[in-house]
Amino acid sequence: MRSTLRPSLLIAATTALALLAGCAGKAEPEYPQRELQSLNATTEVTTLWRERVGKGLGEAGYPVAPAQDGDTLFAADGRGLVEALDANSGNSRWEVELDTPVSSSLTAVAGSLYLATRNGEVLSLDQADGEVQWRARVTSEVLAAPQANQQLLVVQAVDGSVTALDRANGDERWVYNGSRPSLTLRGTGTPTVIDPVTFAGFASGRLVTLENSSGQPLWERRIAIPQGRSEIDRLVDLAGQPVLTQDGRLFVTSYNGRLAALDARSGEMQWSRELSSYHTPILVGDFLFVVDEASHVIAVDAASGSEIWRNESLEGRALTAPAFATDHLVVGDVEGYLHLIDAREGEIVGRTRVDGSGIGVRPLTDRRRIYALANDGTLEALELRP
């Protein structure tokens, strides 16, 4: 039987292993949560509206991140409620109660809303009214947002499989079974899908490019190599989503491994640096931003991998993956704060609290606007005021 660990449970697991090894005294987490320091804010945020989406993400903390298409936001709770809201006012346009709990992030594209469930179902809903267009079954539970190109919906499940479904009707086109170690993070990578190929990262530390016509691998590269004595030390999951640029570069993070840049056509490594992260990085111009396992926020030069700045003031606060709004990075934390970071200088320039239940999924941003979903289902729309 294979085991999985949520990133948030790694500290507890590491402590347990230390105790089993006979360590004396009270074990401390590797990255204790830092207290927030007083802030001279130069950027303010104004709340535009605030609504509650169902019962929230639940105790298991499923990563049910919202999605946006045009002027409509789509959000769900862990129990199966799905709601469409006007992005400008927060008014509900429709809501439906599914007969199964939602487990994945949402994807909204071309009039359809895609999501997946704990029992391995993938659903397509009509964006206009929430009506189920089709259902399909994949190999196991899905936590990553389904990813679409013009013909396919590609779904990565927690057992390491990648399934391509026909976007029109949900029919299975192909399945690729990636290798999976005995212990992994509780989560999977999210594939990046374009018309000809899919880029998928696995818990084995490997990145694979799959041909979308057949599901056959074109090339495979190892990003991270398991090292250390314990199973925790040997985790090398590619738990984020590869970032693909228009000029054909791929940026990939790995846990206990590297931040790497590769040529998307050949898989040739362009540069890499030691950095442990289970989050998706974000590329803005020549800057690549990443949140590492310690919740340090780091900016690197996308061309060389050289570090530009590092902010360690939020260490241990279980930050979300970063989002970008105007000139700011936006991250949520375990106590429900949103932090605004100057993207060029790396200084925190603003902060607001959404809800004390915490923020576990990446905020959505639309130019100056931020949509943050708290773990209890509070969905808040905010606007930056420099």
Secondary structure, 3 states (H helix, E strand, C coil): CCEEECHHHHHHHHHHHHHHCCCCCCCCCCCCCCCCCCCCCCCEEEEEEEEECCCCCCCCCCCCCCEEECCEEEEECCCCEEEEEECCCCCEEEEEECCCCECCCCEEECCEEEEEECCCEEEEEECCCCCEEEEEECCCCCCCCCEECCCEEEEECCCCEEEEEECCCCCEEEEEECCCCCEEECCCCCCEECCCEEEEECCCCEEEEEECCCCCEEEEEECCCCCCCCCCCCCCCCCCCCEECCCCEEEECECCCEEEEEECCCCCEEEEEECECCCCCEEECCEEEEECCCCCEEEEECCCCCEEEEECCCCCCCCCCCEEECCEEEEECCCCEEEEEECCCCCEEEEEECCCCCCCCCCEEECCEEEEECCCCEEEEEEEEC
